[in-house]
Each structure stands twice: as C-alpha cells, then as structure tokens.
Amino acid sequence: MENTDKEKRIKKEINKYKKICKDVDENQQKLAEKLIENAAFMAILLQDLQTDINENGITEKYSNGSNQSGVRISAATKVYNSLIKNYNQTIKQIADILNVSVDAFQDDGFEAFLKMK
C-alpha cells in the first residue's frame, strides 16, 4: 500500500516538473525526461526523510558493545544531507537543459495554500 502511495506522489511530482517545461522544445524535454523522473523520486524521498527527521530528530543513541555508547547523527540525516545535494544538482541540470530558471522548480507552498481555500 505504501508503494502505491509513494508511486502516486512521484507521478504527481513528475507532472509538476513537466508542466514547468511544457513550452520547451520537445527534443529538450526528451533529454531531460530521465532527470525529471529521478528528481521527482528524490523529492519524494526527501519529503519522507524530513518527516522521519522531524519525528525522530537529527541524532540517535547508539551502543557498540560493553562500554561504548553515545549520540551520533542519525542515518536519516546522513541520507538526507547526501540526497539533497544530488537533488539540487539534478534540478540544476534539468534547468540548464530546458533553459529555465532553477526557481521554477521550487515549491513555495502557494499552490497548496490556494487549494485550501
């Protein structure tokens, strides 16, 4: 069940990105298609990781045997930090291929606000 929800969220994100490039040459769109799919996938993973980090914090306790224990950065935080860099780089590549502004891919929450009304 979770996978179908995640797949729906990814498709919605892909459609959002495709709307941004609807006026761009079809050949450029095809060049960016796989990057768009990857960016959408990463965007959804980042949202899920943000939820995990908000719920569990950026650190976690650990215990490595008899007298070794402490606090370390959580696995979710490590993955998030790595993934956000890759996501930003992918968005920049898409924007360069499509010759659009990187800002076009940023969600400022305005559309969600309008849908609430």
KANOR-V879194 format. One record per residue. N is the residue number from 1. PHI is phi in whole degrees, -180 to 180 (NA if undefined). OMEGA is omega in whole degrees, 0 to 359 (* if undefined). D_FIRST is the distance of its C-alpha to the first C-alpha in Angstrom with 2 decimals. Layout:
# KANOR-V879194
N_PHI_OMEGA_D_FIRST, N_PHI_OMEGA_D_FIRST
This chain:
# KANOR-V879194
1_NA_181_0.00, 2_-62_181_3.80, 3_-63_180_5.43, 4_-66_176_5.40, 5_-64_179_6.51, 6_-64_179_8.74, 7_-63_177_9.96, 8_-63_179_10.90, 9_-64_179_12.64, 10_-65_179_14.39, 11_-61_178_15.57, 12_-62_179_16.88, 13_-67_178_18.68, 14_-59_179_20.11, 15_-62_178_21.41, 16_-62_180_22.96, 17_-67_181_24.76, 18_-67_176_25.87, 19_-63_180_27.44, 20_-63_185_29.51, 21_-106_183_30.98, 22_-63_182_31.45, 23_-95_182_35.23, 24_-91_178_35.48, 25_-50_184_36.98, 26_-59_179_34.65, 27_-65_177_35.74, 28_-67_178_34.84, 29_-62_179_31.41, 30_-65_177_30.86, 31_-62_185_32.11, 32_-91_189_29.62, 33_-57_182_26.58, 34_-67_177_25.15, 35_-63_178_26.04, 36_-64_178_24.21, 37_-62_179_20.98, 38_-66_179_21.52, 39_-64_179_22.45, 40_-64_177_19.35, 41_-59_180_17.18, 42_-65_180_19.51, 43_-60_180_19.50, 44_-69_176_15.80, 45_-60_179_16.27, 46_-63_177_19.37, 47_-62_179_17.76, 48_-65_178_15.34, 49_-66_177_18.45, 50_-60_178_20.49, 51_-62_179_18.30, 52_-61_181_18.62, 53_-66_178_22.33, 54_-63_181_22.91, 55_-78_188_21.52, 56_-110_180_23.12, 57_87_183_26.04, 58_-91_179_27.43, 59_-122_177_29.02, 60_-144_177_28.23, 61_-81_177_30.65, 62_-140_177_31.41, 63_-144_182_33.68, 64_-114_178_35.14, 65_104_191_37.40, 66_-62_186_40.40, 67_-123_179_41.50, 68_-105_174_39.11, 69_-155_180_36.71, 70_170_180_36.02, 71_-125_178_33.64, 72_-137_178_32.17, 73_-64_184_29.98, 74_-71_178_26.30, 75_-61_179_24.28, 76_-61_179_21.96, 77_-67_178_25.21, 78_-62_180_26.57, 79_-65_180_23.58, 80_-59_182_23.58, 81_-60_178_27.33, 82_-70_184_27.16, 83_-68_181_24.29, 84_-65_177_25.95, 85_-66_179_29.10, 86_-65_179_27.45, 87_-61_181_25.64, 88_-61_178_28.99, 89_-66_179_30.78, 90_-65_178_28.40, 91_-61_178_28.77, 92_-63_178_32.52, 93_-62_179_32.56, 94_-62_181_30.79, 95_-61_179_33.22, 96_-66_180_36.13, 97_-63_184_35.22, 98_-87_181_34.69, 99_58_176_37.60, 100_-124_180_35.79, 101_-75_175_35.74, 102_-60_180_33.15, 103_-60_180_33.12, 104_-64_182_31.52, 105_-92_182_28.20, 106_-85_179_28.30, 107_-95_180_26.34, 108_-92_178_28.82, 109_86_183_26.67, 110_-64_179_29.10, 111_-62_178_26.77, 112_-63_179_24.37, 113_-63_180_27.56, 114_-64_180_28.74, 115_-69_180_25.58, 116_-72_184_26.10, 117_-74_*_29.54
